Amino acid sequence: MMKKVIEKKRKKAKRRMKRKAIKLLLNLFLLVTGLFVVTFTVYFFNLDMKLTSMIEPFLLKHYDRIERNQHL
């Protein structure tokens, strides 16, 4: 009688662990897929260079104001 109860508890614990593992793997898969989609979109539409071209005038203005020591 006692063996059956212990065996049932072990089976339940195994099933819970299996569900947790599957859920964790599913979440990991969704995260990796989402990151891939985002990075592929950035690559496909060349968004990194478009952002850089928008920021460039501000960077040029900033670096043109910096005094330089031009001694040879």
N, CA, C, O and CB atoms as a CASP TS submission, in Angstrom:
PFRMAT TS
TARGET T0000
AUTHOR 0000-0000-0000
METHOD Language model
MODEL 1
PARENT N/A
ATOM      1  N   MET     1       0.829  -1.198   0.000  1.00  0.00           N
ATOM      2  CA  MET     1       0.000   0.000   0.000  1.00  0.00           C
ATOM      3  C   MET     1       0.866   1.253   0.000  1.00  0.00           C
ATOM      4  O   MET     1       0.650   2.172  -0.789  1.00  0.00           O
ATOM      5  CB  MET     1      -0.939   0.003   1.210  1.00  0.00           C
ATOM      6  N   MET     2       1.844   1.276   0.891  1.00  0.00           N
ATOM      7  CA  MET     2       2.710   2.440   1.022  1.00  0.00           C
ATOM      8  C   MET     2       3.582   2.625  -0.220  1.00  0.00           C
ATOM      9  O   MET     2       3.874   3.750  -0.626  1.00  0.00           O
ATOM     10  CB  MET     2       3.587   2.309   2.267  1.00  0.00           C
ATOM     11  N   LYS     3       3.996   1.495  -0.822  1.00  0.00           N
ATOM     12  CA  LYS     3       4.833   1.550  -2.015  1.00  0.00           C
ATOM     13  C   LYS     3       4.093   2.223  -3.167  1.00  0.00           C
ATOM     14  O   LYS     3       4.688   2.997  -3.917  1.00  0.00           O
ATOM     15  CB  LYS     3       5.277   0.142  -2.421  1.00  0.00           C
ATOM     16  N   LYS     4       2.804   1.934  -3.312  1.00  0.00           N
ATOM     17  CA  LYS     4       2.003   2.514  -4.388  1.00  0.00           C
ATOM     18  C   LYS     4       1.894   4.023  -4.231  1.00  0.00           C
ATOM     19  O   LYS     4       1.975   4.762  -5.213  1.00  0.00           O
ATOM     20  CB  LYS     4       0.607   1.886  -4.416  1.00  0.00           C
ATOM     21  N   VAL     5       1.714   4.475  -3.015  1.00  0.00           N
ATOM     22  CA  VAL     5       1.598   5.921  -2.749  1.00  0.00           C
ATOM     23  C   VAL     5       2.908   6.617  -3.087  1.00  0.00           C
ATOM     24  O   VAL     5       2.908   7.669  -3.727  1.00  0.00           O
ATOM     25  CB  VAL     5       1.217   6.186  -1.264  1.00  0.00           C
ATOM     26  N   ILE     6       4.006   6.044  -2.668  1.00  0.00           N
ATOM     27  CA  ILE     6       5.323   6.623  -2.942  1.00  0.00           C
ATOM     28  C   ILE     6       5.594   6.635  -4.444  1.00  0.00           C
ATOM     29  O   ILE     6       6.133   7.601  -4.985  1.00  0.00           O
ATOM     30  CB  ILE     6       6.430   5.836  -2.203  1.00  0.00           C
ATOM     31  N   GLU     7       5.213   5.550  -5.102  1.00  0.00           N
ATOM     32  CA  GLU     7       5.416   5.453  -6.545  1.00  0.00           C
ATOM     33  C   GLU     7       4.594   6.506  -7.290  1.00  0.00           C
ATOM     34  O   GLU     7       5.080   7.106  -8.249  1.00  0.00           O
ATOM     35  CB  GLU     7       5.047   4.048  -7.040  1.00  0.00           C
ATOM     36  N   LYS     8       3.350   6.734  -6.854  1.00  0.00           N
ATOM     37  CA  LYS     8       2.497   7.750  -7.473  1.00  0.00           C
ATOM     38  C   LYS     8       3.098   9.145  -7.290  1.00  0.00           C
ATOM     39  O   LYS     8       3.076   9.958  -8.214  1.00  0.00           O
ATOM     40  CB  LYS     8       1.076   7.699  -6.875  1.00  0.00           C
ATOM     41  N   LYS     9       3.632   9.418  -6.107  1.00  0.00           N
ATOM     42  CA  LYS     9       4.242  10.722  -5.854  1.00  0.00           C
ATOM     43  C   LYS     9       5.465  10.934  -6.750  1.00  0.00           C
ATOM     44  O   LYS     9       5.680  12.033  -7.261  1.00  0.00           O
ATOM     45  CB  LYS     9       4.640  10.849  -4.371  1.00  0.00           C
ATOM     46  N   ARG    10       6.248   9.900  -6.934  1.00  0.00           N
ATOM     47  CA  ARG    10       7.426   9.989  -7.806  1.00  0.00           C
ATOM     48  C   ARG    10       7.014  10.268  -9.253  1.00  0.00           C
ATOM     49  O   ARG    10       7.632  11.082  -9.939  1.00  0.00           O
ATOM     50  CB  ARG    10       8.252   8.686  -7.732  1.00  0.00           C
ATOM     51  N   LYS    11       5.967   9.588  -9.703  1.00  0.00           N
ATOM     52  CA  LYS    11       5.486   9.799 -11.062  1.00  0.00           C
ATOM     53  C   LYS    11       4.990  11.228 -11.255  1.00  0.00           C
ATOM     54  O   LYS    11       5.250  11.855 -12.282  1.00  0.00           O
ATOM     55  CB  LYS    11       4.374   8.809 -11.389  1.00  0.00           C
ATOM     56  N   LYS    12       4.263  11.737 -10.244  1.00  0.00           N
ATOM     57  CA  LYS    12       3.774  13.121 -10.320  1.00  0.00           C
ATOM     58  C   LYS    12       4.929  14.101 -10.357  1.00  0.00           C
ATOM     59  O   LYS    12       4.919  15.063 -11.126  1.00  0.00           O
ATOM     60  CB  LYS    12       2.858  13.438  -9.132  1.00  0.00           C
ATOM     61  N   ALA    13       5.922  13.852  -9.523  1.00  0.00           N
ATOM     62  CA  ALA    13       7.091  14.739  -9.493  1.00  0.00           C
ATOM     63  C   ALA    13       7.826  14.700 -10.831  1.00  0.00           C
ATOM     64  O   ALA    13       8.292  15.731 -11.317  1.00  0.00           O
ATOM     65  CB  ALA    13       8.048  14.339  -8.348  1.00  0.00           C
ATOM     66  N   LYS    14       7.927  13.515 -11.420  1.00  0.00           N
ATOM     67  CA  LYS    14       8.576  13.374 -12.724  1.00  0.00           C
ATOM     68  C   LYS    14       7.821  14.160 -13.788  1.00  0.00           C
ATOM     69  O   LYS    14       8.420  14.859 -14.605  1.00  0.00           O
ATOM     70  CB  LYS    14       8.669  11.892 -13.125  1.00  0.00           C
ATOM     71  N   ARG    15       6.501  14.036 -13.765  1.00  0.00           N
ATOM     72  CA  ARG    15       5.678  14.758 -14.745  1.00  0.00           C
ATOM     73  C   ARG    15       5.831  16.268 -14.585  1.00  0.00           C
ATOM     74  O   ARG    15       5.925  16.993 -15.576  1.00  0.00           O
ATOM     75  CB  ARG    15       4.197  14.363 -14.599  1.00  0.00           C
ATOM     76  N   ARG    16       5.855  16.746 -13.334  1.00  0.00           N
ATOM     77  CA  ARG    16       6.034  18.179 -13.074  1.00  0.00           C
ATOM     78  C   ARG    16       7.374  18.666 -13.608  1.00  0.00           C
ATOM     79  O   ARG    16       7.458  19.724 -14.231  1.00  0.00           O
ATOM     80  CB  ARG    16       5.931  18.472 -11.571  1.00  0.00           C
ATOM     81  N   MET    17       8.418  17.884 -13.357  1.00  0.00           N
ATOM     82  CA  MET    17       9.750  18.263 -13.831  1.00  0.00           C
ATOM     83  C   MET    17       9.789  18.286 -15.357  1.00  0.00           C
ATOM     84  O   MET    17      10.410  19.159 -15.963  1.00  0.00           O
ATOM     85  CB  MET    17      10.815  17.292 -13.284  1.00  0.00           C
ATOM     86  N   LYS    18       9.116  17.311 -15.966  1.00  0.00           N
ATOM     87  CA  LYS    18       9.071  17.240 -17.421  1.00  0.00           C
ATOM     88  C   LYS    18       8.364  18.471 -17.989  1.00  0.00           C
ATOM     89  O   LYS    18       8.836  19.070 -18.956  1.00  0.00           O
ATOM     90  CB  LYS    18       8.360  15.950 -17.878  1.00  0.00           C
ATOM     91  N   ARG    19       7.234  18.847 -17.387  1.00  0.00           N
ATOM     92  CA  ARG    19       6.492  20.033 -17.834  1.00  0.00           C
ATOM     93  C   ARG    19       7.326  21.293 -17.682  1.00  0.00           C
ATOM     94  O   ARG    19       7.333  22.149 -18.566  1.00  0.00           O
ATOM     95  CB  ARG    19       5.186  20.176 -17.050  1.00  0.00           C
ATOM     96  N   LYS    20       8.038  21.411 -16.546  1.00  0.00           N
ATOM     97  CA  LYS    20       8.882  22.580 -16.326  1.00  0.00           C
ATOM     98  C   LYS    20       9.996  22.647 -17.365  1.00  0.00           C
ATOM     99  O   LYS    20      10.312  23.721 -17.876  1.00  0.00           O
ATOM    100  CB  LYS    20       9.475  22.553 -14.914  1.00  0.00           C
ATOM    101  N   ALA    21      10.586  21.501 -17.673  1.00  0.00           N
ATOM    102  CA  ALA    21      11.664  21.465 -18.660  1.00  0.00           C
ATOM    103  C   ALA    21      11.141  21.857 -20.042  1.00  0.00           C
ATOM    104  O   ALA    21      11.785  22.620 -20.761  1.00  0.00           O
ATOM    105  CB  ALA    21      12.305  20.062 -18.709  1.00  0.00           C
ATOM    106  N   ILE    22       9.988  21.338 -20.403  1.00  0.00           N
ATOM    107  CA  ILE    22       9.392  21.668 -21.702  1.00  0.00           C
ATOM    108  C   ILE    22       9.058  23.151 -21.766  1.00  0.00           C
ATOM    109  O   ILE    22       9.302  23.804 -22.781  1.00  0.00           O
ATOM    110  CB  ILE    22       8.123  20.823 -21.954  1.00  0.00           C
ATOM    111  N   LYS    23       8.501  23.682 -20.683  1.00  0.00           N
ATOM    112  CA  LYS    23       8.152  25.102 -20.639  1.00  0.00           C
ATOM    113  C   LYS    23       9.413  25.971 -20.755  1.00  0.00           C
ATOM    114  O   LYS    23       9.417  26.983 -21.457  1.00  0.00           O
ATOM    115  CB  LYS    23       7.390  25.429 -19.331  1.00  0.00           C
ATOM    116  N   LEU    24      10.462  25.571 -20.070  1.00  0.00           N
ATOM    117  CA  LEU    24      11.720  26.312 -20.132  1.00  0.00           C
ATOM    118  C   LEU    24      12.302  26.275 -21.544  1.00  0.00           C
ATOM    119  O   LEU    24      12.754  27.301 -22.051  1.00  0.00           O
ATOM    120  CB  LEU    24      12.730  25.741 -19.125  1.00  0.00           C
ATOM    121  N   LEU    25      12.296  25.123 -22.171  1.00  0.00           N
ATOM    122  CA  LEU    25      12.803  25.007 -23.539  1.00  0.00           C
ATOM    123  C   LEU    25      11.957  25.813 -24.523  1.00  0.00           C
ATOM    124  O   LEU    25      12.493  26.425 -25.447  1.00  0.00           O
ATOM    125  CB  LEU    25      12.839  23.541 -23.965  1.00  0.00           C
ATOM    126  N   LEU    26      10.651  25.815 -24.329  1.00  0.00           N
ATOM    127  CA  LEU    26       9.766  26.598 -25.192  1.00  0.00           C
ATOM    128  C   LEU    26      10.061  28.085 -25.049  1.00  0.00           C
ATOM    129  O   LEU    26      10.150  28.802 -26.046  1.00  0.00           O
ATOM    130  CB  LEU    26       8.291  26.313 -24.858  1.00  0.00           C
ATOM    131  N   ASN    27      10.214  28.551 -23.809  1.00  0.00           N
ATOM    132  CA  ASN    27      10.524  29.961 -23.583  1.00  0.00           C
ATOM    133  C   ASN    27      11.875  30.332 -24.188  1.00  0.00           C
ATOM    134  O   ASN    27      12.024  31.401 -24.780  1.00  0.00           O
ATOM    135  CB  ASN    27      10.514  30.275 -22.084  1.00  0.00           C
ATOM    136  N   LEU    28      12.841  29.461 -24.041  1.00  0.00           N
ATOM    137  CA  LEU    28      14.160  29.700 -24.615  1.00  0.00           C
ATOM    138  C   LEU    28      14.078  29.763 -26.139  1.00  0.00           C
ATOM    139  O   LEU    28      14.692  30.630 -26.760  1.00  0.00           O
ATOM    140  CB  LEU    28      15.145  28.602 -24.177  1.00  0.00           C
ATOM    141  N   PHE    29      13.331  28.858 -26.734  1.00  0.00           N
ATOM    142  CA  PHE    29      13.145  28.855 -28.184  1.00  0.00           C
ATOM    143  C   PHE    29      12.475  30.146 -28.652  1.00  0.00           C
ATOM    144  O   PHE    29      12.893  30.735 -29.649  1.00  0.00           O
ATOM    145  CB  PHE    29      12.310  27.638 -28.614  1.00  0.00           C
ATOM    146  N   LEU    30      11.444  30.587 -27.943  1.00  0.00           N
ATOM    147  CA  LEU    30      10.755  31.825 -28.314  1.00  0.00           C
ATOM    148  C   LEU    30      11.679  33.037 -28.195  1.00  0.00           C
ATOM    149  O   LEU    30      11.647  33.933 -29.039  1.00  0.00           O
ATOM    150  CB  LEU    30       9.515  32.024 -27.435  1.00  0.00           C
ATOM    151  N   LEU    31      12.495  33.062 -27.154  1.00  0.00           N
ATOM    152  CA  LEU    31      13.434  34.166 -26.972  1.00  0.00           C
ATOM    153  C   LEU    31      14.450  34.209 -28.101  1.00  0.00           C
ATOM    154  O   LEU    31      14.703  35.270 -28.673  1.00  0.00           O
ATOM    155  CB  LEU    31      14.148  34.043 -25.628  1.00  0.00           C
ATOM    156  N   VAL    32      15.031  33.064 -28.421  1.00  0.00           N
ATOM    157  CA  VAL    32      16.037  33.009 -29.494  1.00  0.00           C
ATOM    158  C   VAL    32      15.393  33.373 -30.836  1.00  0.00           C
ATOM    159  O   VAL    32      15.995  34.092 -31.633  1.00  0.00           O
ATOM    160  CB  VAL    32      16.687  31.592 -29.570  1.00  0.00           C
ATOM    161  N   THR    33      14.204  32.894 -31.084  1.00  0.00           N
ATOM    162  CA  THR    33      13.503  33.212 -32.331  1.00  0.00           C
ATOM    163  C   THR    33      13.205  34.708 -32.420  1.00  0.00           C
ATOM    164  O   THR    33      13.379  35.317 -33.476  1.00  0.00           O
ATOM    165  CB  THR    33      12.197  32.406 -32.434  1.00  0.00           C
ATOM    166  N   GLY    34      12.760  35.291 -31.321  1.00  0.00           N
ATOM    167  CA  GLY    34      12.490  36.727 -31.304  1.00  0.00           C
ATOM    168  C   GLY    34      13.738  37.548 -31.559  1.00  0.00           C
ATOM    169  O   GLY    34      13.700  38.519 -32.315  1.00  0.00           O
ATOM    170  N   LEU    35      14.852  37.165 -30.930  1.00  0.00           N
ATOM    171  CA  LEU    35      16.107  37.877 -31.162  1.00  0.00           C
ATOM    172  C   LEU    35      16.556  37.740 -32.614  1.00  0.00           C
ATOM    173  O   LEU    35      17.049  38.697 -33.210  1.00  0.00           O
ATOM    174  CB  LEU    35      17.199  37.353 -30.223  1.00  0.00           C
ATOM    175  N   PHE    36      16.384  36.562 -33.171  1.00  0.00           N
ATOM    176  CA  PHE    36      16.746  36.367 -34.579  1.00  0.00           C
ATOM    177  C   PHE    36      15.905  37.261 -35.480  1.00  0.00           C
ATOM    178  O   PHE    36      16.435  37.888 -36.398  1.00  0.00           O
ATOM    179  CB  PHE    36      16.572  34.894 -34.983  1.00  0.00           C
ATOM    180  N   VAL    37      14.615  37.325 -35.233  1.00  0.00           N
ATOM    181  CA  VAL    37      13.727  38.143 -36.077  1.00  0.00           C
ATOM    182  C   VAL    37      14.136  39.613 -35.996  1.00  0.00           C
ATOM    183  O   VAL    37      14.190  40.302 -37.014  1.00  0.00           O
ATOM    184  CB  VAL    37      12.240  37.972 -35.645  1.00  0.00           C
ATOM    185  N   VAL    38      14.419  40.086 -34.796  1.00  0.00           N
ATOM    186  CA  VAL    38      14.823  41.492 -34.634  1.00  0.00           C
ATOM    187  C   VAL    38      16.135  41.764 -35.362  1.00  0.00           C
ATOM    188  O   VAL    38      16.233  42.730 -36.118  1.00  0.00           O
ATOM    189  CB  VAL    38      14.966  41.849 -33.138  1.00  0.00           C
ATOM    190  N   THR    39      17.139  40.927 -35.145  1.00  0.00           N
ATOM    191  CA  THR    39      18.432  41.169 -35.787  1.00  0.00           C
ATOM    192  C   THR    39      18.339  41.003 -37.308  1.00  0.00           C
ATOM    193  O   THR    39      19.006  41.729 -38.044  1.00  0.00           O
ATOM    194  CB  THR    39      19.493  40.216 -35.217  1.00  0.00           C
ATOM    195  N   PHE    40      17.538  40.076 -37.779  1.00  0.00           N
ATOM    196  CA  PHE    40      17.379  39.914 -39.222  1.00  0.00           C
ATOM    197  C   PHE    40      16.694  41.139 -39.822  1.00  0.00           C
ATOM    198  O   PHE    40      17.063  41.583 -40.909  1.00  0.00           O
ATOM    199  CB  PHE    40      16.573  38.639 -39.541  1.00  0.00           C
ATOM    200  N   THR    41      15.705  41.686 -39.128  1.00  0.00           N
ATOM    201  CA  THR    41      15.025  42.887 -39.610  1.00  0.00           C
ATOM    202  C   THR    41      16.000  44.059 -39.693  1.00  0.00           C
ATOM    203  O   THR    41      15.999  44.800 -40.676  1.00  0.00           O
ATOM    204  CB  THR    41      13.840  43.243 -38.692  1.00  0.00           C
ATOM    205  N   VAL    42      16.824  44.226 -38.674  1.00  0.00           N
ATOM    206  CA  VAL    42      17.826  45.290 -38.686  1.00  0.00           C
ATOM    207  C   VAL    42      18.772  45.086 -39.863  1.00  0.00           C
ATOM    208  O   VAL    42      19.088  46.046 -40.565  1.00  0.00           O
ATOM    209  CB  VAL    42      18.616  45.324 -37.351  1.00  0.00           C
ATOM    210  N   TYR    43      19.222  43.876 -40.091  1.00  0.00           N
ATOM    211  CA  TYR    43      20.133  43.570 -41.190  1.00  0.00           C
ATOM    212  C   TYR    43      19.467  43.789 -42.543  1.00  0.00           C
ATOM    213  O   TYR    43      20.057  44.414 -43.425  1.00  0.00           O
ATOM    214  CB  TYR    43      20.629  42.134 -41.079  1.00  0.00           C
ATOM    215  N   PHE    44      18.259  43.287 -42.719  1.00  0.00           N
ATOM    216  CA  PHE    44      17.582  43.332 -44.008  1.00  0.00           C
ATOM    217  C   PHE    44      17.313  44.761 -44.459  1.00  0.00           C
ATOM    218  O   PHE    44      17.510  45.091 -45.628  1.00  0.00           O
ATOM    219  CB  PHE    44      16.281  42.561 -43.941  1.00  0.00           C
ATOM    220  N   PHE    45      16.867  45.606 -43.543  1.00  0.00           N
ATOM    221  CA  PHE    45      16.548  46.993 -43.890  1.00  0.00           C
ATOM    222  C   PHE    45      17.715  47.946 -43.647  1.00  0.00           C
ATOM    223  O   PHE    45      17.558  49.158 -43.800  1.00  0.00           O
ATOM    224  CB  PHE    45      15.346  47.455 -43.099  1.00  0.00           C
ATOM    225  N   ASN    46      18.880  47.423 -43.271  1.00  0.00           N
ATOM    226  CA  ASN    46      20.082  48.221 -43.059  1.00  0.00           C
ATOM    227  C   ASN    46      19.825  49.340 -42.033  1.00  0.00           C
ATOM    228  O   ASN    46      20.291  50.467 -42.202  1.00  0.00           O
ATOM    229  CB  ASN    46      20.565  48.821 -44.397  1.00  0.00           C
ATOM    230  N   LEU    47      19.097  49.020 -40.995  1.00  0.00           N
ATOM    231  CA  LEU    47      18.679  50.031 -40.020  1.00  0.00           C
ATOM    232  C   LEU    47      19.833  50.574 -39.200  1.00  0.00           C
ATOM    233  O   LEU    47      19.779  51.715 -38.743  1.00  0.00           O
ATOM    234  CB  LEU    47      17.643  49.455 -39.097  1.00  0.00           C
ATOM    235  N   ASP    48      20.876  49.781 -39.003  1.00  0.00           N
ATOM    236  CA  ASP    48      22.007  50.270 -38.216  1.00  0.00           C
ATOM    237  C   ASP    48      22.700  51.431 -38.915  1.00  0.00           C
ATOM    238  O   ASP    48      23.071  52.407 -38.262  1.00  0.00           O
ATOM    239  CB  ASP    48      23.007  49.141 -37.958  1.00  0.00           C
ATOM    240  N   MET    49      22.881  51.346 -40.233  1.00  0.00           N
ATOM    241  CA  MET    49      23.529  52.430 -40.964  1.00  0.00           C
ATOM    242  C   MET    49      22.609  53.630 -41.112  1.00  0.00           C
ATOM    243  O   MET    49      23.081  54.766 -41.153  1.00  0.00           O
ATOM    244  CB  MET    49      23.977  51.948 -42.334  1.00  0.00           C
ATOM    245  N   LYS    50      21.316  53.401 -41.192  1.00  0.00           N
ATOM    246  CA  LYS    50      20.373  54.516 -41.260  1.00  0.00           C
ATOM    247  C   LYS    50      20.386  55.295 -39.950  1.00  0.00           C
ATOM    248  O   LYS    50      20.335  56.525 -39.954  1.00  0.00           O
ATOM    249  CB  LYS    50      18.948  54.009 -41.570  1.00  0.00           C
ATOM    250  N   LEU    51      20.453  54.585 -38.840  1.00  0.00           N
ATOM    251  CA  LEU    51      20.534  55.253 -37.548  1.00  0.00           C
ATOM    252  C   LEU    51      21.849  56.017 -37.424  1.00  0.00           C
ATOM    253  O   LEU    51      21.872  57.139 -36.917  1.00  0.00           O
ATOM    254  CB  LEU    51      20.397  54.235 -36.407  1.00  0.00           C
ATOM    255  N   THR    52      22.936  55.416 -37.883  1.00  0.00           N
ATOM    256  CA  THR    52      24.233  56.079 -37.829  1.00  0.00           C
ATOM    257  C   THR    52      24.236  57.346 -38.672  1.00  0.00           C
ATOM    258  O   THR    52      24.807  58.357 -38.265  1.00  0.00           O
ATOM    259  CB  THR    52      25.334  55.133 -38.298  1.00  0.00           C
ATOM    260  N   SER    53      23.612  57.304 -39.829  1.00  0.00           N
ATOM    261  CA  SER    53      23.571  58.494 -40.677  1.00  0.00           C
ATOM    262  C   SER    53      22.722  59.596 -40.052  1.00  0.00           C
ATOM    263  O   SER    53      22.962  60.776 -40.308  1.00  0.00           O
ATOM    264  CB  SER    53      23.029  58.140 -42.059  1.00  0.00           C
ATOM    265  N   MET    54      21.743  59.234 -39.243  1.00  0.00           N
ATOM    266  CA  MET    54      20.947  60.250 -38.547  1.00  0.00           C
ATOM    267  C   MET    54      21.721  60.880 -37.392  1.00  0.00           C
ATOM    268  O   MET    54      21.542  62.061 -37.095  1.00  0.00           O
ATOM    269  CB  MET    54      19.647  59.636 -38.024  1.00  0.00           C
ATOM    270  N   ILE    55      22.572  60.104 -36.746  1.00  0.00           N
ATOM    271  CA  ILE    55      23.327  60.586 -35.593  1.00  0.00           C
ATOM    272  C   ILE    55      24.587  61.337 -36.019  1.00  0.00           C
ATOM    273  O   ILE    55      25.103  62.155 -35.257  1.00  0.00           O
ATOM    274  CB  ILE    55      23.700  59.419 -34.684  1.00  0.00           C
ATOM    275  N   GLU    56      25.085  61.072 -37.221  1.00  0.00           N
ATOM    276  CA  GLU    56      26.368  61.630 -37.675  1.00  0.00           C
ATOM    277  C   GLU    56      26.464  63.151 -37.558  1.00  0.00           C
ATOM    278  O   GLU    56      27.487  63.635 -37.074  1.00  0.00           O
ATOM    279  CB  GLU    56      26.605  61.236 -39.102  1.00  0.00           C
ATOM    280  N   PRO    57      25.466  63.935 -37.969  1.00  0.00           N
ATOM    281  CA  PRO    57      25.611  65.393 -37.841  1.00  0.00           C
ATOM    282  C   PRO    57      25.829  65.861 -36.397  1.00  0.00           C
ATOM    283  O   PRO    57      26.598  66.791 -36.157  1.00  0.00           O
ATOM    284  CB  PRO    57      24.384  66.073 -38.402  1.00  0.00           C
ATOM    285  N   PHE    58      25.167  65.232 -35.458  1.00  0.00           N
ATOM    286  CA  PHE    58      25.347  65.605 -34.046  1.00  0.00           C
ATOM    287  C   PHE    58      26.755  65.255 -33.563  1.00  0.00           C
ATOM    288  O   PHE    58      27.377  66.016 -32.822  1.00  0.00           O
ATOM    289  CB  PHE    58      24.296  64.898 -33.162  1.00  0.00           C
ATOM    290  N   LEU    59      27.241  64.100 -33.993  1.00  0.00           N
ATOM    291  CA  LEU    59      28.596  63.693 -33.611  1.00  0.00           C
ATOM    292  C   LEU    59      29.640  64.612 -34.231  1.00  0.00           C
ATOM    293  O   LEU    59      30.609  64.992 -33.573  1.00  0.00           O
ATOM    294  CB  LEU    59      28.858  62.243 -34.031  1.00  0.00           C
ATOM    295  N   LEU    60      29.443  64.970 -35.503  1.00  0.00           N
ATOM    296  CA  LEU    60      30.388  65.871 -36.155  1.00  0.00           C
ATOM    297  C   LEU    60      30.416  67.234 -35.469  1.00  0.00           C
ATOM    298  O   LEU    60      31.482  67.814 -35.264  1.00  0.00           O
ATOM    299  CB  LEU    60      30.031  66.034 -37.633  1.00  0.00           C
ATOM    300  N   LYS    61      29.247  67.736 -35.119  1.00  0.00           N
ATOM    301  CA  LYS    61      29.172  69.027 -34.429  1.00  0.00           C
ATOM    302  C   LYS    61      29.903  68.957 -33.091  1.00  0.00           C
ATOM    303  O   LYS    61      30.627  69.884 -32.727  1.00  0.00           O
ATOM    304  CB  LYS    61      27.698  69.445 -34.212  1.00  0.00           C
ATOM    305  N   HIS    62      29.719  67.879 -32.376  1.00  0.00           N
ATOM    306  CA  HIS    62      30.371  67.716 -31.078  1.00  0.00           C
ATOM    307  C   HIS    62      31.882  67.646 -31.228  1.00  0.00           C
ATOM    308  O   HIS    62      32.609  68.336 -30.514  1.00  0.00           O
ATOM    309  CB  HIS    62      29.857  66.461 -30.377  1.00  0.00           C
ATOM    310  N   TYR    63      32.354  66.826 -32.141  1.00  0.00           N
ATOM    311  CA  TYR    63      33.797  66.633 -32.275  1.00  0.00           C
ATOM    312  C   TYR    63      34.487  67.812 -32.957  1.00  0.00           C
ATOM    313  O   TYR    63      35.693  67.996 -32.792  1.00  0.00           O
ATOM    314  CB  TYR    63      34.076  65.365 -33.051  1.00  0.00           C
ATOM    315  N   ASP    64      33.743  68.614 -33.721  1.00  0.00           N
ATOM    316  CA  ASP    64      34.339  69.815 -34.301  1.00  0.00           C
ATOM    317  C   ASP    64      34.585  70.882 -33.237  1.00  0.00           C
ATOM    318  O   ASP    64      35.464  71.727 -33.408  1.00  0.00           O
ATOM    319  CB  ASP    64      33.438  70.374 -35.404  1.00  0.00           C
ATOM    320  N   ARG    65      33.838  70.859 -32.160  1.00  0.00           N
ATOM    321  CA  ARG    65      34.008  71.844 -31.088  1.00  0.00           C
ATOM    322  C   ARG    65      35.199  71.551 -30.187  1.00  0.00           C
ATOM    323  O   ARG    65      35.686  72.447 -29.497  1.00  0.00           O
ATOM    324  CB  ARG    65      32.760  71.908 -30.253  1.00  0.00           C
ATOM    325  N   ILE    66      35.662  70.346 -30.184  1.00  0.00           N
ATOM    326  CA  ILE    66      36.770  69.960 -29.287  1.00  0.00           C
ATOM    327  C   ILE    66      38.062  70.617 -29.745  1.00  0.00           C
ATOM    328  O   ILE    66      38.435  70.539 -30.915  1.00  0.00           O
ATOM    329  CB  ILE    66      36.941  68.415 -29.245  1.00  0.00           C
ATOM    330  N   GLU    67      38.749  71.276 -28.788  1.00  0.00           N
ATOM    331  CA  GLU    67      40.041  71.875 -29.129  1.00  0.00           C
ATOM    332  C   GLU    67      41.086  70.779 -29.250  1.00  0.00           C
ATOM    333  O   GLU    67      41.107  69.809 -28.492  1.00  0.00           O
ATOM    334  CB  GLU    67      40.469  72.925 -28.068  1.00  0.00           C
ATOM    335  N   ARG    68      41.958  70.976 -30.241  1.00  0.00           N
ATOM    336  CA  ARG    68      42.988  69.980 -30.460  1.00  0.00           C
ATOM    337  C   ARG    68      44.376  70.599 -30.278  1.00  0.00           C
ATOM    338  O   ARG    68      44.591  71.775 -30.573  1.00  0.00           O
ATOM    339  CB  ARG    68      42.850  69.366 -31.859  1.00  0.00           C
ATOM    340  N   ASN    69      45.272  69.817 -29.806  1.00  0.00           N
ATOM    341  CA  ASN    69      46.657  70.228 -29.649  1.00  0.00           C
ATOM    342  C   ASN    69      47.385  69.777 -30.916  1.00  0.00           C
ATOM    343  O   ASN    69      47.664  68.590 -31.085  1.00  0.00           O
ATOM    344  CB  ASN    69      47.313  69.616 -28.335  1.00  0.00           C
ATOM    345  N   GLN    70      47.692  70.724 -31.805  1.00  0.00           N
ATOM    346  CA  GLN    70      48.246  70.363 -33.110  1.00  0.00           C
ATOM    347  C   GLN    70      49.726  70.673 -33.219  1.00  0.00           C
ATOM    348  O   GLN    70      50.182  71.096 -34.281  1.00  0.00           O
ATOM    349  CB  GLN    70      47.503  71.081 -34.203  1.00  0.00           C
ATOM    350  N   HIS    71      50.476  70.481 -32.175  1.00  0.00           N
ATOM    351  CA  HIS    71      51.914  70.701 -32.224  1.00  0.00           C
ATOM    352  C   HIS    71      52.582  69.526 -32.911  1.00  0.00           C
ATOM    353  O   HIS    71      52.215  68.368 -32.713  1.00  0.00           O
ATOM    354  CB  HIS    71      52.491  70.905 -30.809  1.00  0.00           C
ATOM    355  N   LEU    72      53.567  69.856 -33.718  1.00  0.00           N
ATOM    356  CA  LEU    72      54.296  68.795 -34.394  1.00  0.00           C
ATOM    357  C   LEU    72      55.559  68.443 -33.651  1.00  0.00           C
ATOM    358  O   LEU    72      56.303  67.562 -34.081  1.00  0.00           O
ATOM    359  CB  LEU    72      54.625  69.196 -35.812  1.00  0.00           C
TER
END
